[in-house]
Amino acid sequence: MSEGRVFERVQDLVQNLDSIHTVLLLVCLWMTWQVLLYLYRLTLHPLAKFPGPKLAAASYWYEYYYDVSKEGRFIWKIMKLHEQYGPVVRINPNELHFNDPDFYEEIYHGKKHKTDRDKWFNLDHIGQGLAFTIDHDLHARRRNALSPYFSMQSIRALEPRITDVVAIMLDRIQEAYQDGRTINLYHLFTAFAMDIVSEYALGKDLSMHFMTHPDFGKQWAELTVAIRINNFGRHFKGIMAVLVSVPEFIMVKLNPRIGGFIDFHNILRKKVQQVLDEQGSEKSKDEPTTLFRELIKSDLPAEEKTLRRLTDEASMVLGAGGETTAQALVRTFYHLLENPHVVNRLRAELTAAMPEPNKIPSLATLQNLPYLNAVVDEGVRIAFPVPARSPRVFHDHTLHYDKWTIQPGTAVSMSPWMVMMSDKIFPDPFKFDPERWLGNKELRKYQVAFSKGRRACLGINLAYAEMLFAIALIIRNFELELFETTWEDVEIVHDFFVALPRFDRNGVRVKVKKELS
């Protein structure tokens, strides 16, 4: 071997060693940084003095294990941590979780102090909708533009559209009775809620019209599997940002289950584009008021009215307005059918108020029926369609709880599920007991399924109206029975921001025993 050849081999070896050394050095530096970071979080961090597991205080991997590996089980782990450590627990490096129903409003009322949504907890991949707006002031601007259209006055104006969908739903249930078919209540109520909210948001022509589909809202219901990615997306925002920018056909190849969700989002984008295109036309002048027509005409700046931003908002409005109401109705009906004495009392009240079962009463009439409203309140409480905590970060307000002082900049949270399942507030909390709401106005303080304060769910009035109509008209007109359905079909075992039962269950199915009209 020539002298030059030997020199080249030696030079290559040195270069390779340099590369290996560089990689090893970077790995060592990263590991050293991680160790120092963990030590800081355990000893010098402002939250170091708060109780909780050391692994949770040191790293977000503790939460990842229950959130992602265990598929949305962290909320139940948090409950066990409270049993071990008390009402205040440090559940990750920068967040304190509370379990005291009387402290809920201190965190979430938010009228006196500015609060941001916690950046780490936010689901950035979902988009720029109101529910996932981090900044306090931007959230206020977006909410102010939407809130007039979810007031009780606006819902009363929407009443004829709601009752139109109610009438279609009753016809479809009657058809199932005549044909001897079972009804999947999740599919039925998904269609019901989605048709109402999509017509109000986009207009009758652009409504989803799920109620006319042979399987109701099964198409949408099957898309809920896509929300299983939410918890992963929270922990790996960078990866999700890359995935969102990947061409759609590649995404479908990587994860076929997400194809339906992409299709839905594209359909929604086209519908929003159509609303934008119709602005100022003769057609738009003749059409009834819709949420997005008014939003486009609002004084929001132009960057808030882009196709992408409005599509994200539409996705939020339809997703939240359809999914949560559907889940609440499904679980309410399960508990009703498991408790015949409740149905009998409810039907007696409805018969007195609705002597003609086929005549749909006004919303005002239904709102004045005490037992019906108690059933709705109890259904919402026990269904908890959104059990997830929603951490807040106070700008300049110091919180005080018992002996603890919580400085501004700390993420603080409380899970609504823990409030509504507190045996101190709701004795025997897993029992479906509408009577607990009768004559007990104090309980309203603890009805936090829709959260509280400035970031509370905008759709609470619409959701209650839909539930009042659906429960009243179905119970008054039909006698239902559960079909091959057990507690496991409704028990919530996963929290992906939206609550889900076991993946291998068939849902709540019913048969119509008798038509009462």
CORHU-V665797 format. One record per residue. N is the residue number from 0. SS is DSSP state (2 for helix, 1 for strand, 0 for the rest). OMEGA is omega as a letter, one per 20 degrees, with the letter a starting at -180 (999 if undefined). D_FIRST is the distance of its C-alpha to the first C-alpha in whole Angstrom. Layout:
n:N ss:SS omega:OMEGA d_first:D_FIRST
n:N ss:SS omega:OMEGA d_first:D_FIRST
This chain:
n:0 ss:0 omega:a d_first:0
n:1 ss:0 omega:a d_first:4
n:2 ss:2 omega:r d_first:7
n:3 ss:2 omega:r d_first:8
n:4 ss:2 omega:r d_first:6
n:5 ss:2 omega:a d_first:7
n:6 ss:2 omega:r d_first:10
n:7 ss:2 omega:r d_first:11
n:8 ss:2 omega:r d_first:11
n:9 ss:2 omega:a d_first:13
n:10 ss:2 omega:r d_first:15
n:11 ss:2 omega:a d_first:16
n:12 ss:2 omega:r d_first:17
n:13 ss:2 omega:r d_first:19
n:14 ss:2 omega:r d_first:21
n:15 ss:2 omega:r d_first:21
n:16 ss:2 omega:r d_first:23
n:17 ss:2 omega:r d_first:25
n:18 ss:2 omega:r d_first:26
n:19 ss:2 omega:r d_first:27
n:20 ss:2 omega:r d_first:28
n:21 ss:2 omega:r d_first:30
n:22 ss:2 omega:r d_first:32
n:23 ss:2 omega:r d_first:33
n:24 ss:2 omega:r d_first:34
n:25 ss:2 omega:r d_first:36
n:26 ss:2 omega:r d_first:37
n:27 ss:2 omega:r d_first:38
n:28 ss:2 omega:r d_first:40
n:29 ss:2 omega:a d_first:42
n:30 ss:2 omega:r d_first:43
n:31 ss:2 omega:r d_first:44
n:32 ss:2 omega:r d_first:46
n:33 ss:2 omega:r d_first:48
n:34 ss:2 omega:r d_first:49
n:35 ss:2 omega:r d_first:50
n:36 ss:2 omega:r d_first:52
n:37 ss:2 omega:r d_first:53
n:38 ss:2 omega:r d_first:55
n:39 ss:2 omega:a d_first:56
n:40 ss:2 omega:a d_first:58
n:41 ss:2 omega:a d_first:59
n:42 ss:2 omega:a d_first:61
n:43 ss:0 omega:a d_first:61
n:44 ss:0 omega:r d_first:62
n:45 ss:0 omega:a d_first:65
n:46 ss:0 omega:a d_first:66
n:47 ss:0 omega:a d_first:64
n:48 ss:0 omega:a d_first:68
n:49 ss:0 omega:a d_first:69
n:50 ss:0 omega:r d_first:69
n:51 ss:0 omega:r d_first:66
n:52 ss:0 omega:a d_first:63
n:53 ss:2 omega:r d_first:61
n:54 ss:2 omega:r d_first:58
n:55 ss:2 omega:r d_first:60
n:56 ss:2 omega:a d_first:60
n:57 ss:2 omega:a d_first:57
n:58 ss:0 omega:r d_first:55
n:59 ss:0 omega:r d_first:56
n:60 ss:2 omega:r d_first:54
n:61 ss:2 omega:r d_first:57
n:62 ss:2 omega:r d_first:59
n:63 ss:2 omega:a d_first:57
n:64 ss:2 omega:a d_first:57
n:65 ss:2 omega:a d_first:61
n:66 ss:2 omega:a d_first:60
n:67 ss:2 omega:a d_first:58
n:68 ss:2 omega:r d_first:56
n:69 ss:0 omega:r d_first:60
n:70 ss:0 omega:r d_first:61
n:71 ss:0 omega:a d_first:64
n:72 ss:0 omega:a d_first:65
n:73 ss:2 omega:a d_first:65
n:74 ss:2 omega:r d_first:68
n:75 ss:2 omega:r d_first:70
n:76 ss:2 omega:r d_first:67
n:77 ss:2 omega:r d_first:69
n:78 ss:2 omega:r d_first:72
n:79 ss:2 omega:r d_first:71
n:80 ss:2 omega:r d_first:69
n:81 ss:2 omega:r d_first:73
n:82 ss:2 omega:a d_first:75
n:83 ss:2 omega:a d_first:72
n:84 ss:2 omega:a d_first:72
n:85 ss:0 omega:a d_first:75
n:86 ss:0 omega:r d_first:76
n:87 ss:1 omega:a d_first:73
n:88 ss:1 omega:r d_first:70
n:89 ss:1 omega:a d_first:66
n:90 ss:1 omega:r d_first:65
n:91 ss:1 omega:a d_first:61
n:92 ss:0 omega:a d_first:60
n:93 ss:0 omega:a d_first:63
n:94 ss:1 omega:r d_first:65
n:95 ss:1 omega:r d_first:69
n:96 ss:1 omega:a d_first:71
n:97 ss:1 omega:r d_first:74
n:98 ss:0 omega:r d_first:77
n:99 ss:0 omega:a d_first:80
n:100 ss:2 omega:a d_first:82
n:101 ss:2 omega:r d_first:84
n:102 ss:2 omega:a d_first:81
n:103 ss:2 omega:a d_first:80
n:104 ss:2 omega:r d_first:82
n:105 ss:2 omega:a d_first:81
n:106 ss:2 omega:a d_first:77
n:107 ss:2 omega:a d_first:78
n:108 ss:0 omega:r d_first:81
n:109 ss:0 omega:a d_first:80
n:110 ss:0 omega:a d_first:83
n:111 ss:0 omega:a d_first:83
n:112 ss:0 omega:r d_first:79
n:113 ss:0 omega:r d_first:76
n:114 ss:1 omega:r d_first:73
n:115 ss:1 omega:r d_first:70
n:116 ss:1 omega:a d_first:68
n:117 ss:0 omega:a d_first:66
n:118 ss:0 omega:a d_first:62
n:119 ss:0 omega:a d_first:60
n:120 ss:0 omega:a d_first:63
n:121 ss:0 omega:r d_first:63
n:122 ss:0 omega:a d_first:62
n:123 ss:2 omega:a d_first:60
n:124 ss:2 omega:a d_first:59
n:125 ss:2 omega:r d_first:63
n:126 ss:0 omega:a d_first:64
n:127 ss:0 omega:r d_first:66
n:128 ss:0 omega:a d_first:69
n:129 ss:2 omega:a d_first:72
n:130 ss:2 omega:a d_first:71
n:131 ss:2 omega:r d_first:68
n:132 ss:0 omega:a d_first:68
n:133 ss:0 omega:a d_first:67
n:134 ss:0 omega:a d_first:69
n:135 ss:2 omega:a d_first:73
n:136 ss:2 omega:r d_first:74
n:137 ss:2 omega:r d_first:72
n:138 ss:2 omega:a d_first:73
n:139 ss:2 omega:r d_first:77
n:140 ss:2 omega:a d_first:77
n:141 ss:2 omega:a d_first:76
n:142 ss:2 omega:a d_first:78
n:143 ss:2 omega:r d_first:81
n:144 ss:2 omega:a d_first:80
n:145 ss:2 omega:a d_first:80
n:146 ss:2 omega:r d_first:83
n:147 ss:2 omega:a d_first:86
n:148 ss:2 omega:r d_first:85
n:149 ss:2 omega:r d_first:85
n:150 ss:0 omega:r d_first:88
n:151 ss:2 omega:r d_first:91
n:152 ss:2 omega:r d_first:93
n:153 ss:2 omega:r d_first:90
n:154 ss:2 omega:r d_first:90
n:155 ss:2 omega:r d_first:94
n:156 ss:2 omega:r d_first:93
n:157 ss:2 omega:a d_first:90
n:158 ss:2 omega:r d_first:93
n:159 ss:2 omega:r d_first:94
n:160 ss:2 omega:r d_first:90
n:161 ss:2 omega:a d_first:89
n:162 ss:2 omega:r d_first:93
n:163 ss:2 omega:r d_first:91
n:164 ss:2 omega:r d_first:88
n:165 ss:2 omega:a d_first:90
n:166 ss:2 omega:r d_first:93
n:167 ss:2 omega:r d_first:90
n:168 ss:2 omega:r d_first:88
n:169 ss:2 omega:r d_first:92
n:170 ss:2 omega:a d_first:92
n:171 ss:2 omega:r d_first:89
n:172 ss:2 omega:r d_first:90
n:173 ss:2 omega:r d_first:93
n:174 ss:2 omega:r d_first:91
n:175 ss:2 omega:r d_first:89
n:176 ss:2 omega:a d_first:92
n:177 ss:2 omega:a d_first:94
n:178 ss:2 omega:a d_first:90
n:179 ss:0 omega:a d_first:90
n:180 ss:0 omega:r d_first:86
n:181 ss:0 omega:r d_first:85
n:182 ss:1 omega:r d_first:83
n:183 ss:1 omega:a d_first:80
n:184 ss:2 omega:r d_first:82
n:185 ss:2 omega:r d_first:78
n:186 ss:2 omega:a d_first:78
n:187 ss:2 omega:a d_first:82
n:188 ss:2 omega:r d_first:81
n:189 ss:2 omega:r d_first:78
n:190 ss:2 omega:a d_first:80
n:191 ss:2 omega:a d_first:83
n:192 ss:2 omega:a d_first:81
n:193 ss:2 omega:r d_first:79
n:194 ss:2 omega:a d_first:81
n:195 ss:2 omega:a d_first:83
n:196 ss:2 omega:r d_first:81
n:197 ss:2 omega:r d_first:79
n:198 ss:2 omega:r d_first:82
n:199 ss:2 omega:a d_first:83
n:200 ss:2 omega:a d_first:80
n:201 ss:2 omega:a d_first:80
n:202 ss:0 omega:a d_first:83
n:203 ss:2 omega:a d_first:84
n:204 ss:2 omega:a d_first:83
n:205 ss:2 omega:r d_first:79
n:206 ss:0 omega:r d_first:80
n:207 ss:0 omega:r d_first:78
n:208 ss:0 omega:r d_first:81
n:209 ss:2 omega:a d_first:79
n:210 ss:2 omega:r d_first:83
n:211 ss:2 omega:r d_first:83
n:212 ss:0 omega:r d_first:80
n:213 ss:0 omega:a d_first:81
n:214 ss:0 omega:r d_first:78
n:215 ss:0 omega:a d_first:80
n:216 ss:0 omega:a d_first:77
n:217 ss:2 omega:a d_first:74
n:218 ss:2 omega:r d_first:72
n:219 ss:2 omega:a d_first:72
n:220 ss:2 omega:a d_first:72
n:221 ss:2 omega:r d_first:69
n:222 ss:2 omega:a d_first:67
n:223 ss:2 omega:r d_first:67
n:224 ss:2 omega:a d_first:64
n:225 ss:2 omega:a d_first:62
n:226 ss:2 omega:r d_first:64
n:227 ss:2 omega:r d_first:62
n:228 ss:2 omega:a d_first:59
n:229 ss:2 omega:a d_first:61
n:230 ss:2 omega:r d_first:60
n:231 ss:2 omega:a d_first:56
n:232 ss:2 omega:r d_first:57
n:233 ss:2 omega:a d_first:58
n:234 ss:2 omega:a d_first:55
n:235 ss:0 omega:a d_first:53
n:236 ss:2 omega:r d_first:54
n:237 ss:2 omega:r d_first:51
n:238 ss:2 omega:a d_first:50
n:239 ss:2 omega:r d_first:53
n:240 ss:2 omega:r d_first:53
n:241 ss:2 omega:a d_first:50
n:242 ss:2 omega:r d_first:52
n:243 ss:2 omega:a d_first:55
n:244 ss:2 omega:a d_first:53
n:245 ss:0 omega:r d_first:51
n:246 ss:0 omega:a d_first:53
n:247 ss:2 omega:a d_first:56
n:248 ss:2 omega:r d_first:54
n:249 ss:2 omega:r d_first:51
n:250 ss:2 omega:a d_first:53
n:251 ss:2 omega:r d_first:55
n:252 ss:2 omega:a d_first:52
n:253 ss:2 omega:a d_first:51
n:254 ss:0 omega:a d_first:54
n:255 ss:2 omega:a d_first:57
n:256 ss:2 omega:a d_first:60
n:257 ss:2 omega:a d_first:60
n:258 ss:2 omega:r d_first:60
n:259 ss:2 omega:r d_first:64
n:260 ss:2 omega:r d_first:64
n:261 ss:2 omega:r d_first:62
n:262 ss:2 omega:r d_first:65
n:263 ss:2 omega:a d_first:67
n:264 ss:2 omega:r d_first:66
n:265 ss:2 omega:r d_first:66
n:266 ss:2 omega:a d_first:69
n:267 ss:2 omega:r d_first:70
n:268 ss:2 omega:r d_first:69
n:269 ss:2 omega:r d_first:70
n:270 ss:2 omega:r d_first:74
n:271 ss:2 omega:r d_first:73
n:272 ss:2 omega:r d_first:72
n:273 ss:2 omega:r d_first:76
n:274 ss:2 omega:r d_first:78
n:275 ss:2 omega:a d_first:76
n:276 ss:2 omega:a d_first:77
n:277 ss:2 omega:a d_first:80
n:278 ss:0 omega:r d_first:81
n:279 ss:0 omega:a d_first:84
n:280 ss:0 omega:r d_first:85
n:281 ss:2 omega:a d_first:88
n:282 ss:2 omega:a d_first:87
n:283 ss:2 omega:r d_first:86
n:284 ss:2 omega:a d_first:89
n:285 ss:2 omega:a d_first:91
n:286 ss:0 omega:r d_first:88
n:287 ss:0 omega:r d_first:89
n:288 ss:0 omega:r d_first:87
n:289 ss:0 omega:a d_first:84
n:290 ss:2 omega:a d_first:82
n:291 ss:2 omega:r d_first:79
n:292 ss:2 omega:r d_first:81
n:293 ss:2 omega:r d_first:83
n:294 ss:2 omega:r d_first:79
n:295 ss:2 omega:r d_first:78
n:296 ss:2 omega:a d_first:82
n:297 ss:0 omega:a d_first:81
n:298 ss:0 omega:r d_first:81
n:299 ss:0 omega:r d_first:77
n:300 ss:0 omega:a d_first:75
n:301 ss:2 omega:a d_first:73
n:302 ss:2 omega:r d_first:69
n:303 ss:2 omega:a d_first:71
n:304 ss:0 omega:r d_first:72
n:305 ss:0 omega:r d_first:69
n:306 ss:2 omega:a d_first:69
n:307 ss:2 omega:a d_first:66
n:308 ss:2 omega:a d_first:68
n:309 ss:2 omega:r d_first:71
n:310 ss:2 omega:r d_first:69
n:311 ss:2 omega:r d_first:68
n:312 ss:2 omega:r d_first:71
n:313 ss:2 omega:r d_first:73
n:314 ss:2 omega:r d_first:70
n:315 ss:2 omega:a d_first:71
n:316 ss:2 omega:a d_first:75
n:317 ss:2 omega:a d_first:75
n:318 ss:2 omega:a d_first:72
n:319 ss:2 omega:a d_first:74
n:320 ss:2 omega:r d_first:78
n:321 ss:2 omega:a d_first:77
n:322 ss:2 omega:a d_first:75
n:323 ss:2 omega:r d_first:77
n:324 ss:2 omega:r d_first:80
n:325 ss:2 omega:a d_first:79
n:326 ss:2 omega:r d_first:78
n:327 ss:2 omega:r d_first:81
n:328 ss:2 omega:a d_first:83
n:329 ss:2 omega:a d_first:81
n:330 ss:2 omega:r d_first:82
n:331 ss:2 omega:r d_first:85
n:332 ss:2 omega:r d_first:86
n:333 ss:2 omega:a d_first:85
n:334 ss:2 omega:r d_first:87
n:335 ss:2 omega:a d_first:90
n:336 ss:2 omega:r d_first:90
n:337 ss:2 omega:a d_first:89
n:338 ss:0 omega:a d_first:92
n:339 ss:2 omega:a d_first:95
n:340 ss:2 omega:r d_first:97
n:341 ss:2 omega:r d_first:96
n:342 ss:2 omega:a d_first:96
n:343 ss:2 omega:r d_first:99
n:344 ss:2 omega:r d_first:100
n:345 ss:2 omega:a d_first:98
n:346 ss:2 omega:r d_first:100
n:347 ss:2 omega:r d_first:103
n:348 ss:2 omega:a d_first:102
n:349 ss:2 omega:r d_first:101
n:350 ss:2 omega:r d_first:104
n:351 ss:2 omega:a d_first:106
n:352 ss:2 omega:a d_first:104
n:353 ss:0 omega:a d_first:104
n:354 ss:0 omega:r d_first:107
n:355 ss:0 omega:a d_first:105
n:356 ss:0 omega:a d_first:102
n:357 ss:0 omega:a d_first:101
n:358 ss:0 omega:a d_first:102
n:359 ss:0 omega:a d_first:99
n:360 ss:0 omega:r d_first:100
n:361 ss:0 omega:r d_first:99
n:362 ss:2 omega:r d_first:96
n:363 ss:2 omega:r d_first:99
n:364 ss:2 omega:a d_first:101
n:365 ss:2 omega:a d_first:98
n:366 ss:2 omega:a d_first:97
n:367 ss:0 omega:r d_first:100
n:368 ss:0 omega:a d_first:100
n:369 ss:2 omega:a d_first:99
n:370 ss:2 omega:r d_first:98
n:371 ss:2 omega:r d_first:95
n:372 ss:2 omega:r d_first:94
n:373 ss:2 omega:r d_first:93
n:374 ss:2 omega:r d_first:92
n:375 ss:2 omega:r d_first:89
n:376 ss:2 omega:a d_first:89
n:377 ss:2 omega:r d_first:88
n:378 ss:2 omega:r d_first:86
n:379 ss:2 omega:a d_first:84
n:380 ss:2 omega:a d_first:83
n:381 ss:2 omega:r d_first:82
n:382 ss:2 omega:a d_first:80
n:383 ss:0 omega:a d_first:78
n:384 ss:0 omega:r d_first:76
n:385 ss:0 omega:a d_first:74
n:386 ss:0 omega:a d_first:73
n:387 ss:0 omega:r d_first:70
n:388 ss:0 omega:r d_first:70
n:389 ss:0 omega:a d_first:70
n:390 ss:0 omega:r d_first:69
n:391 ss:1 omega:r d_first:71
n:392 ss:1 omega:r d_first:70
n:393 ss:1 omega:a d_first:72
n:394 ss:0 omega:a d_first:72
n:395 ss:0 omega:a d_first:74
n:396 ss:0 omega:r d_first:76
n:397 ss:0 omega:r d_first:76
n:398 ss:1 omega:r d_first:77
n:399 ss:1 omega:r d_first:79
n:400 ss:1 omega:a d_first:79
n:401 ss:0 omega:a d_first:81
n:402 ss:0 omega:a d_first:79
n:403 ss:1 omega:r d_first:76
n:404 ss:1 omega:a d_first:75
n:405 ss:1 omega:a d_first:73
n:406 ss:0 omega:r d_first:71
n:407 ss:0 omega:a d_first:71
n:408 ss:0 omega:r d_first:68
n:409 ss:0 omega:r d_first:68
n:410 ss:1 omega:r d_first:67
n:411 ss:1 omega:a d_first:71
n:412 ss:1 omega:r d_first:72
n:413 ss:0 omega:a d_first:74
n:414 ss:0 omega:r d_first:74
n:415 ss:2 omega:r d_first:77
n:416 ss:2 omega:a d_first:77
n:417 ss:2 omega:r d_first:77
n:418 ss:2 omega:a d_first:80
n:419 ss:2 omega:r d_first:82
n:420 ss:0 omega:r d_first:81
n:421 ss:0 omega:r d_first:82
n:422 ss:0 omega:r d_first:85
n:423 ss:0 omega:a d_first:87
n:424 ss:0 omega:a d_first:88
n:425 ss:0 omega:r d_first:88
n:426 ss:0 omega:a d_first:89
n:427 ss:0 omega:a d_first:88
n:428 ss:0 omega:a d_first:85
n:429 ss:0 omega:r d_first:84
n:430 ss:0 omega:r d_first:87
n:431 ss:0 omega:a d_first:88
n:432 ss:0 omega:a d_first:91
n:433 ss:2 omega:a d_first:93
n:434 ss:2 omega:a d_first:96
n:435 ss:2 omega:a d_first:94
n:436 ss:2 omega:a d_first:94
n:437 ss:0 omega:r d_first:98
n:438 ss:0 omega:a d_first:100
n:439 ss:0 omega:a d_first:97
n:440 ss:2 omega:a d_first:95
n:441 ss:2 omega:a d_first:93
n:442 ss:2 omega:a d_first:91
n:443 ss:2 omega:r d_first:90
n:444 ss:2 omega:a d_first:88
n:445 ss:2 omega:r d_first:86
n:446 ss:0 omega:a d_first:85
n:447 ss:0 omega:r d_first:82
n:448 ss:0 omega:a d_first:80
n:449 ss:0 omega:a d_first:80
n:450 ss:0 omega:a d_first:79
n:451 ss:0 omega:r d_first:81
n:452 ss:2 omega:a d_first:81
n:453 ss:2 omega:a d_first:80
n:454 ss:2 omega:r d_first:77
n:455 ss:0 omega:a d_first:79
n:456 ss:0 omega:r d_first:79
n:457 ss:0 omega:a d_first:80
n:458 ss:0 omega:a d_first:81
n:459 ss:2 omega:a d_first:84
n:460 ss:2 omega:r d_first:87
n:461 ss:2 omega:a d_first:86
n:462 ss:2 omega:r d_first:84
n:463 ss:2 omega:r d_first:87
n:464 ss:2 omega:r d_first:89
n:465 ss:2 omega:a d_first:87
n:466 ss:2 omega:r d_first:88
n:467 ss:2 omega:a d_first:91
n:468 ss:2 omega:a d_first:92
n:469 ss:2 omega:a d_first:90
n:470 ss:2 omega:a d_first:91
n:471 ss:2 omega:a d_first:95
n:472 ss:2 omega:r d_first:95
n:473 ss:2 omega:a d_first:93
n:474 ss:2 omega:a d_first:95
n:475 ss:2 omega:a d_first:98
n:476 ss:2 omega:a d_first:97
n:477 ss:1 omega:r d_first:95
n:478 ss:1 omega:a d_first:95
n:479 ss:1 omega:r d_first:92
n:480 ss:1 omega:r d_first:90
n:481 ss:1 omega:r d_first:86
n:482 ss:0 omega:r d_first:85
n:483 ss:0 omega:a d_first:82
n:484 ss:0 omega:r d_first:81
n:485 ss:0 omega:r d_first:81
n:486 ss:2 omega:a d_first:80
n:487 ss:2 omega:r d_first:76
n:488 ss:2 omega:a d_first:76
n:489 ss:0 omega:a d_first:77
n:490 ss:0 omega:a d_first:76
n:491 ss:0 omega:a d_first:73
n:492 ss:0 omega:r d_first:70
n:493 ss:1 omega:r d_first:67
n:494 ss:1 omega:r d_first:67
n:495 ss:0 omega:a d_first:65
n:496 ss:0 omega:r d_first:68
n:497 ss:0 omega:a d_first:70
n:498 ss:1 omega:r d_first:71
n:499 ss:1 omega:r d_first:70
n:500 ss:0 omega:r d_first:72
n:501 ss:0 omega:a d_first:69
n:502 ss:0 omega:a d_first:67
n:503 ss:0 omega:a d_first:68
n:504 ss:0 omega:a d_first:72
n:505 ss:0 omega:a d_first:74
n:506 ss:0 omega:a d_first:76
n:507 ss:0 omega:r d_first:80
n:508 ss:1 omega:a d_first:82
n:509 ss:1 omega:r d_first:86
n:510 ss:1 omega:r d_first:88
n:511 ss:1 omega:r d_first:92
n:512 ss:1 omega:a d_first:94
n:513 ss:1 omega:r d_first:97
n:514 ss:1 omega:a d_first:98
n:515 ss:0 omega:a d_first:101
n:516 ss:0 omega:999 d_first:102
